[in-house]
Amino acid sequence: MTAAVHYRMARPTDVAALAQMNYQLIRDEGHRNGMSPVELETRMRGWLDGEYEAVVFENDVEPVGYALYRREPDHVYLRQFFVLSAYRRQGIGRASLAWLRTRCWANASRVHLDVLVGNQTAHDFWRSVGFTDYCLTMEWSK
């Protein structure tokens, strides 16, 4: 059963909360980004002042997640998608994605996103909602 969630476009007053959720997202997915919450807040503010849009997912009490995306000429780039751990496995991610598809991305023919190779939970989720593998980015580092 999906918990009752409401959606709204992020406001400047949401930047600190979005940065805190981004900090948790980085930890959850095992990303090597070492930015502090303060640095993430500055980055989030810049993104929202620039070309990115964000939708906040919230229940009657608090934000429970968000999506950060950018519209490109031929697709939408979903940069971040996050649901707080206490609210996962309740259908919120699936319902939020459906809301985004119909309300924010109705004219988009494609949505791109990046998933870290070692984040099997994310691979499983994105495949379960219809995403397919398209590209594998590789790197060499010293």
N, C-alpha and C positions, 0 to 999 in steps of 0.2 A: 504494500500500500504506500502510495506517495504521500509524504507529509505536505501540509498546506504551505505553499511557497508563493511569494509575490515577487514580481520582477520590476525593476526600474533602471533607468539609465543612471550611471554613476554621476555624482556631483563632486565639486572640489572638496567638500567636507568629508568625502569618503576616502580620500587618498591615504590617510594613515591606516585605516582598517584594511584597505586593499593591499597596502605594503606588508602588513602583518600576515595576511593570508598568503601573499606571494612568498614571504619568508618561510612559511610552513610548507608551501608547495615545493620549494627548492629542497627542503629537507626530506619531504616524503618521496620525491622522485629520485633522490640520490644525485642531484645535480651538483657539479663542482663549483658553482657560483658562490663566492665567499662574501658577497655584499652584506653589510649590516642592515637592520631594519631602517635606519635613518637613510642610508644610501638608496635602499629600495624605494623609500618614500619619495626621494628626490627624483629618481628615475621614473616612478609611476606618474608623478605630477607632470614631468616633461612629456611622457607619452600621451597623457590625457589632454595636455595643452596643444599637442601636435596632431598626429594623424590617427591615433588610436581612440577607440570608443570602448567603454566598459558597461556591462550590465551587472547589477548587484542582485543576487538571489537572497531573499530574506523571509523569515517567518514573522510572526507577530512580535517577536522579542528582539531578534538580532540578525545581522547578516549571516548567512550560512554558506555563501559561496559567491563566485563571480566568474565572468568571462571577459577577457580582454582581446579585442580583435581590431584588424585594420582592413579596410576595403581596398582592394586592388582592382585594376581595370577588368580582369577576367576571373577573379576569384576573391574569396574572403580568406585572410590569413588569421587563424585563431592562435594567438600567441600564448595565452594562458587560460586554463579552465580549471576551476578548483571548487571542491565542496569540503567543508570542515569535516574532519574524521568522525566526529560524533553524529553526523548526519548522513554518512555514506551508507550505501546498501539499502536505501529507502526509496529509490527511484528518483531522487532529486536531480542527479546528473542527467539521466535520460529525459526527464520532463523539461529540464532547463534547456537542453539541446533542442528539443522539439519546439520550445517557445522561441528560441533564437532563430531557428530555421523559418518559422512562419512569420515572426514579427520583425526581425532585424535583417534577415538574409533572404527574404522571399524572392528577390531578383537575382540572387547569386546562383550560378550553375555549378560552382565547385567551392569547397571549403578545404583549405590546406592547414595542417598542423604538424608539429614535430613531437615525436615521442622518443625519449631516451631508450636506447637498445636494451638496457637492463631493467626497464620498468615494465615487467610482464603484466602487472595489474592494469596499467594504462593500455597496453596493447590489447588485452582482452576486452576492456570496456569499449575502446574505440571501434574495434571490429564488431562488437555486439550491436552497435548503433549504426552500422553500415559503412564504416570507413574501410578502405582497402590499402594495402601497401603500395606505395608509388615510387619512393626514392630512398636510398640508403646513403647518408652522408658519412664519409670516412675521413679520418684524420691521422696524421703522423705527428707525434710529439716527442721531444727529447726528454 
